[in-house]
Amino acid sequence: MSESRRVALALDALRHGWPLCVDGVLTLLPSETGFAPGATAPRMLISAARAVTLKLANQREAAVPEAPVQIRGAEPFDLDLARAVADPALDLARPFKGPFLADPLEAPEAAVTALELARLAGILPAFLIDPTPVGETQAVSSADLADWKDARHLAVASRARLPVAAAEQAEIVAFRSADDLREHVALVIGRQQAERAPLVRLHSECLTGDVLGSLKCDCGPQLDAALEAMAGEARTGGWGILLYLRQEGRGIGLINKLRAYQLQDQGFDTVDANNRLGLPTEARDFPVAARMLQLLGVGPIRLMTNNPAKVEALSAAGVAVVERVPHQLPPNPHNARYLDTKRDRTGHLL
């Protein structure tokens, strides 16, 4: 069985609540979805970001929100307690958890891999460690995950002419990897040409903003404005590319993004909301975008973004970004704090 196929099976197992054996040394049952009646475990694996909420992580761990932390309590964890530890939605219903102690990690690389697999599966990053009874486990390794993430597996799957409201002369190109259910697309507006750098926008999927017109973010208006700007380029002899990346919620998935919305309604900003869920603030996979540009035969680009980290990430992946084009839109009463947080806490130039 291929490395990527083992990761695909591991992600499916986590969504179904089945146990994993990571690197042959760490047996884990997902706290959120776990299906093992009567299962208990002496320890749990959570992220440093969630451990901060539970007053467990030291400052070194807190500096890396996705770093794993191993905890134990006076009594074994069952799945009900494990879910209360993992899910901030239960913090008020189960306020008296613990006391817990943080123990040294016995298999740090396997623990990091487990938390990343949970994020990719779209579930809360928390596990019972060595649960009993456990049943049959799905084996996966850190090397498997590294192979699955390798952007070289991405290939063009199909392409077609797609007239859109902003530009009738447009082509859509779909990309996929064999063992990854996410299908990314590029919309090429205007005539592709090697002598002129295209205007490029990396746009991560946002169902609530792009489709439903949510006012909590600026994603929908940014998408529309990017397409109009590219259409303007095409009218003056240039061209543009919209890369639409299937990375909802900055890579944490739709369900966890909606959980973060609930926390924002309680007063937490977008960074703190993600961290209370035990998730990183930024988890998007920008090498995928670089691979898409490579497959399209694109050279230097002009990147539409307010986020210098995107420029750095693409440059690190081998893309020549010759210009950063600002892409700022007016706030509304519902997203003003969100935009302030992007400026003040995640380095956006707003």
C-alpha positions as CSV (number, residue, x, y, z in Angstrom):
1,M,0.0,0.0,0.0
2,S,1.3,3.5,-0.9
3,E,2.2,6.1,1.7
4,S,-0.5,8.5,0.5
5,R,-3.1,5.7,0.6
6,R,-2.4,5.0,4.2
7,V,-3.0,8.7,5.0
8,A,-6.2,8.7,3.1
9,L,-7.3,5.7,5.2
10,A,-6.2,7.3,8.4
11,L,-8.2,10.5,7.7
12,D,-11.3,8.3,6.9
13,A,-10.7,6.4,10.2
14,L,-10.6,9.6,12.2
15,R,-13.8,10.9,10.7
16,H,-15.5,7.5,11.6
17,G,-13.9,7.6,15.1
18,W,-11.6,4.6,14.7
19,P,-8.2,4.4,16.3
20,L,-4.8,5.0,14.7
21,C,-1.4,3.6,15.4
22,V,1.1,6.3,14.5
23,D,4.7,5.4,13.7
24,G,4.1,2.0,15.3
25,V,4.5,3.6,18.8
26,L,1.5,5.7,19.6
27,T,-2.0,4.2,19.7
28,L,-4.7,6.9,19.7
29,L,-8.5,7.3,19.7
30,P,-10.0,10.6,18.5
31,S,-11.8,12.4,21.3
32,E,-14.4,14.0,19.2
33,T,-15.5,11.2,17.0
34,G,-14.2,8.2,19.0
35,F,-16.4,5.1,18.8
36,A,-15.3,2.6,21.4
37,P,-17.9,1.9,24.1
38,G,-16.4,1.8,27.5
39,A,-12.9,2.9,26.3
40,T,-10.7,4.6,28.9
41,A,-7.1,5.8,28.8
42,P,-4.6,7.1,31.4
43,R,-3.5,10.0,29.2
44,M,-4.6,12.4,26.5
45,L,-2.9,14.2,23.7
46,I,-4.0,17.8,23.0
47,S,-2.4,20.8,21.4
48,A,-0.5,23.5,23.2
49,A,-3.1,26.0,22.2
50,R,-5.8,24.0,23.9
51,A,-3.5,23.4,26.9
52,V,-3.2,27.1,27.4
53,T,-7.0,27.3,27.9
54,L,-6.7,24.6,30.5
55,K,-3.8,26.4,32.2
56,L,-1.4,23.5,31.4
57,A,1.2,24.7,28.8
58,N,4.5,26.4,29.6
59,Q,5.6,29.4,27.7
60,R,7.7,27.4,25.2
61,E,4.8,25.3,24.2
62,A,2.4,28.2,24.1
63,A,4.6,29.9,21.5
64,V,3.7,27.1,19.0
65,P,-0.1,26.6,19.2
66,E,-0.1,23.3,17.3
67,A,2.6,21.7,19.4
68,P,1.4,18.5,21.1
69,V,1.0,18.3,24.9
70,Q,0.5,15.0,26.8
71,I,-1.7,15.2,29.9
72,R,-2.9,12.9,32.7
73,G,-5.3,13.2,35.6
74,A,-6.0,11.5,38.8
75,E,-8.5,9.2,37.1
76,P,-8.5,7.7,33.6
77,F,-10.1,9.6,30.8
78,D,-13.3,8.2,29.2
79,L,-14.7,9.6,26.0
80,D,-17.1,12.0,27.7
81,L,-14.4,13.6,29.7
82,A,-12.1,13.6,26.7
83,R,-14.7,15.5,24.6
84,A,-15.1,18.0,27.4
85,V,-11.3,18.6,27.5
86,A,-11.2,19.0,23.7
87,D,-14.2,21.1,22.9
88,P,-14.5,24.7,24.2
89,A,-18.2,24.6,23.6
90,L,-18.4,22.4,26.7
91,D,-16.2,24.7,28.9
92,L,-19.3,26.2,30.6
93,A,-21.2,22.9,30.9
94,R,-18.1,21.1,32.3
95,P,-16.1,23.9,34.0
96,F,-14.5,21.7,36.7
97,K,-12.2,19.6,34.7
98,G,-8.9,18.3,36.1
99,P,-6.6,18.9,37.8
100,F,-4.3,17.7,35.0
101,L,-0.6,17.4,34.7
102,A,1.5,17.8,31.5
103,D,3.9,14.9,31.0
104,P,7.0,14.8,28.7
105,L,6.1,13.5,25.3
106,E,7.2,9.9,24.7
107,A,6.9,10.0,20.9
108,P,7.0,13.7,19.8
109,E,7.1,13.2,16.0
110,A,4.2,10.8,16.1
111,A,2.3,13.2,18.3
112,V,2.8,16.1,15.9
113,T,1.7,13.9,13.0
114,A,-1.5,12.9,14.9
115,L,-2.5,16.5,15.6
116,E,-2.0,17.4,11.9
117,L,-4.0,14.4,10.8
118,A,-6.9,15.5,13.1
119,R,-6.8,19.0,11.5
120,L,-6.8,17.6,8.0
121,A,-9.8,15.4,9.0
122,G,-11.6,18.4,10.2
123,I,-12.0,17.2,13.8
124,L,-10.8,18.6,17.1
125,P,-7.1,17.8,17.7
126,A,-7.4,15.7,20.8
127,F,-6.9,11.9,21.4
128,L,-7.0,9.3,24.1
129,I,-3.5,7.7,24.3
130,D,-3.3,3.9,24.6
131,P,-7.1,3.4,25.1
132,T,-8.6,0.1,26.3
133,P,-10.3,-1.6,24.7
134,V,-9.0,-0.3,21.4
135,G,-9.9,-2.8,18.6
136,E,-8.3,-2.8,15.2
137,T,-6.1,0.3,14.4
138,Q,-5.2,2.0,11.2
139,A,-1.5,2.2,10.8
140,V,0.1,5.4,9.5
141,S,3.5,7.1,9.8
142,S,5.0,10.5,9.8
143,A,6.7,9.6,6.6
144,D,3.4,8.7,5.1
145,L,2.0,12.1,5.9
146,A,5.1,13.9,4.4
147,D,4.5,12.0,1.2
148,W,0.8,12.7,1.1
149,K,1.5,16.4,1.5
150,D,4.0,16.5,-1.3
151,A,2.6,18.9,-3.8
152,R,4.3,17.0,-6.7
153,H,1.3,14.6,-6.5
154,L,-1.0,17.3,-7.7
155,A,-1.9,17.1,-11.4
156,V,-4.2,18.7,-13.9
157,A,-7.4,16.7,-14.0
158,S,-9.6,18.6,-16.4
159,R,-10.0,22.0,-18.1
160,A,-12.8,23.8,-19.9
161,R,-14.0,27.2,-21.1
162,L,-16.0,29.0,-18.4
163,P,-17.5,32.4,-19.2
164,V,-18.1,34.2,-15.9
165,A,-19.8,37.5,-15.0
166,A,-16.5,39.4,-14.8
167,A,-15.0,37.9,-18.0
168,E,-16.5,35.9,-20.8
169,Q,-13.1,34.8,-22.0
170,A,-12.0,32.6,-19.1
171,E,-10.8,29.0,-18.7
172,I,-11.2,26.8,-15.6
173,V,-8.5,24.2,-14.7
174,A,-9.1,21.6,-12.1
175,F,-6.3,19.9,-10.1
176,R,-6.3,16.9,-7.8
177,S,-4.1,14.3,-6.1
178,A,-5.1,10.6,-6.1
179,D,-5.4,10.2,-2.4
180,D,-6.7,13.7,-1.5
181,L,-10.4,14.5,-1.7
182,R,-9.7,18.2,-2.1
183,E,-10.0,19.5,-5.7
184,H,-8.4,22.9,-6.3
185,V,-9.2,25.0,-9.4
186,A,-7.6,27.9,-11.3
187,L,-9.6,30.4,-13.3
188,V,-7.4,31.9,-16.1
189,I,-8.8,35.2,-17.4
190,G,-7.4,36.6,-20.6
191,R,-4.8,35.1,-23.0
192,Q,-1.9,33.4,-21.2
193,Q,1.4,35.0,-22.3
194,A,5.0,34.4,-21.2
195,E,6.1,38.0,-21.7
196,R,3.7,39.6,-19.1
197,A,3.4,38.6,-15.5
198,P,-0.2,37.7,-14.6
199,L,-2.1,39.3,-11.8
200,V,-2.6,36.3,-9.4
201,R,-4.9,35.9,-6.4
202,L,-4.7,33.0,-4.0
203,H,-8.2,32.6,-2.6
204,S,-8.9,30.0,0.0
205,E,-12.4,28.5,-0.1
206,C,-14.9,30.3,2.1
207,L,-18.4,28.8,1.8
208,T,-20.0,31.3,4.1
209,G,-18.4,34.4,2.4
210,D,-18.1,33.3,-1.2
211,V,-21.5,31.6,-1.6
212,L,-23.7,32.8,1.3
213,G,-22.6,36.4,1.4
214,S,-21.4,36.4,5.0
215,L,-20.6,39.8,6.4
216,K,-18.3,38.3,9.1
217,C,-15.3,38.3,6.7
218,D,-14.2,40.0,3.6
219,C,-13.8,36.9,1.4
220,G,-16.7,37.3,-0.9
221,P,-16.0,40.9,-1.8
222,Q,-12.3,40.1,-2.2
223,L,-13.2,37.3,-4.6
224,D,-15.4,39.5,-6.7
225,A,-13.0,42.4,-6.7
226,A,-10.1,40.1,-7.8
227,L,-12.1,38.8,-10.7
228,E,-13.0,42.3,-11.8
229,A,-9.3,43.4,-11.5
230,M,-8.2,40.4,-13.7
231,A,-10.9,41.2,-16.2
232,G,-9.5,44.8,-16.3
233,E,-6.0,43.4,-17.0
234,A,-7.4,41.3,-19.8
235,R,-9.0,44.3,-21.4
236,T,-5.7,46.0,-21.6
237,G,-3.8,43.1,-23.0
238,G,-2.8,41.4,-19.8
239,W,-4.1,38.4,-18.0
240,G,-4.9,37.0,-14.5
241,I,-5.2,33.8,-12.6
242,L,-7.5,33.1,-9.6
243,L,-6.3,30.1,-7.6
244,Y,-9.2,28.8,-5.6
245,L,-7.8,26.6,-2.9
246,R,-9.9,24.1,-0.9
247,Q,-8.6,25.2,2.4
248,E,-11.7,26.4,4.3
249,G,-11.1,28.4,7.5
250,R,-7.4,29.0,6.9
251,G,-6.9,25.2,6.7
252,I,-9.0,24.1,9.8
253,G,-12.1,23.0,7.9
254,L,-15.7,24.2,7.7
255,I,-17.0,22.6,11.0
256,N,-14.1,24.0,13.0
257,K,-14.5,27.4,11.3
258,L,-18.1,27.5,12.5
259,R,-17.0,26.5,16.0
260,A,-14.6,29.5,15.9
261,Y,-17.5,31.7,14.8
262,Q,-19.4,30.7,18.0
263,L,-16.4,31.6,20.1
264,Q,-16.1,35.0,18.3
265,D,-19.7,35.7,19.2
266,Q,-18.6,35.2,22.9
267,G,-16.0,37.9,22.4
268,F,-12.8,36.1,21.3
269,D,-11.1,37.4,18.2
270,T,-10.3,35.1,15.3
271,V,-6.8,34.2,16.5
272,D,-7.9,33.4,20.1
273,A,-11.0,31.5,18.8
274,N,-8.8,29.1,16.7
275,N,-6.4,28.6,19.6
276,R,-9.2,27.8,22.1
277,L,-10.2,25.0,19.7
278,G,-6.6,23.8,19.9
279,L,-6.0,24.8,16.3
280,P,-3.3,27.0,14.6
281,T,-4.1,30.5,13.4
282,E,-2.7,29.7,9.9
283,A,-2.6,26.2,8.5
284,R,-2.9,26.7,4.7
285,D,-0.8,24.8,2.3
286,F,0.8,27.3,-0.1
287,P,3.1,24.9,-1.9
288,V,-0.1,23.6,-3.5
289,A,-0.6,27.0,-5.1
290,A,3.0,27.0,-6.3
291,R,2.5,23.6,-7.9
292,M,-0.7,24.8,-9.6
293,L,1.2,27.7,-11.1
294,Q,4.0,25.4,-12.2
295,L,1.5,23.1,-13.9
296,L,0.0,26.1,-15.7
297,G,3.5,27.0,-17.0
298,V,3.4,30.4,-15.2
299,G,6.6,32.3,-14.6
300,P,6.9,35.5,-12.5
301,I,3.6,36.8,-11.0
302,R,2.1,39.9,-9.5
303,L,0.3,38.8,-6.4
304,M,-2.9,40.4,-5.1
305,T,-2.7,40.2,-1.3
306,N,-2.5,42.3,1.9
307,N,-0.6,39.4,3.6
308,P,3.2,39.5,3.3
309,A,3.3,35.9,4.6
310,K,1.8,34.8,1.3
311,V,4.5,36.5,-0.6
312,E,7.1,34.8,1.6
313,A,5.5,31.4,1.3
314,L,5.2,31.5,-2.5
315,S,8.8,32.8,-2.8
316,A,10.0,29.9,-0.6
317,A,8.2,27.5,-2.9
318,G,10.1,28.8,-5.9
319,V,7.5,31.3,-7.3
320,A,9.0,34.7,-8.4
321,V,6.7,37.4,-7.0
322,V,7.7,40.6,-8.8
323,E,5.0,42.8,-7.2
324,R,2.6,42.7,-4.3
325,V,-0.7,44.4,-5.4
326,P,-2.7,45.6,-2.4
327,H,-6.3,44.2,-2.2
328,Q,-8.0,46.2,0.5
329,L,-11.8,46.7,0.7
330,P,-13.9,48.8,3.1
331,P,-15.0,47.2,6.3
332,N,-18.6,46.7,7.4
333,P,-19.9,46.7,11.0
334,H,-19.7,42.9,11.2
335,N,-16.1,42.4,10.0
336,A,-14.4,45.5,11.3
337,R,-12.9,43.7,14.3
338,Y,-11.9,40.7,12.1
339,L,-10.0,43.1,9.8
340,D,-8.4,44.8,12.8
341,T,-7.2,41.4,14.1
342,K,-5.7,40.6,10.7
343,R,-3.8,43.9,10.8
344,D,-2.7,43.8,14.5
345,R,-2.1,40.0,15.0
346,T,-1.4,38.3,11.7
347,G,0.6,41.0,9.9
348,H,-1.8,42.1,7.2
349,L,-1.1,45.4,5.6
350,L,-4.4,47.1,6.1
